Amino acid sequence: MTELIIIAAAGVNNALGINNDLPWHLPDDFKRFKDLTTGHKIIMGRKTLESFPKPLPKREHIVITRDTNYTPKFPCTVVHTLEEAIALTKEDPSAFIIGGGEIYAQAMEVATKIELTRIHASFEADTFFPEIDSEQWELIKEVHHPIDGRHSYDFTYQTYLKKTV
């Protein structure tokens, strides 16, 4: 069974992005994202895919869109539902849901883990991360990263596991 992992960075107000871009620049978070997702399938919505200037190296891109005539700007697998995307990961030990807001909201029911970078600031945004229900999710690890010469905001890497019923 594939471990389905949601990976995201969000402000304290759950801001994810604005105008299909990130409102922050956190090099260490980008490195962590790359380290965790490299070699795995990554599932995303169309807008997230279109925010990339080129494919992310050494990752298989699966894009979800309602548009049956959608032509992506670079080679990737196009599906029309989250269920179709997940079905393509069945042979893999883990796969990552990488955005955006609508896809995260749908994935909260089926994901087994969340890797969230919680940025300790609020941001103006048009896309938001869903609330994490403490009845369904348990915070199992936190690692704080302070402001430094390369990071204008402090943030905390948070790992959540889906609670078993």
Secondary structure by P-SEA (a helix, b strand, c coil): ccbbbbbbccccccccccccccccccaaaaaaaaaacccbbbbbcaaaaaacccccccbbbbbbbcccccccccbbbbbccaaaaaaaacccccccccccaaaaaaacccccccccccccccccccccccccccccccccbbbbbcccccccbbbbbbbbbbbcc
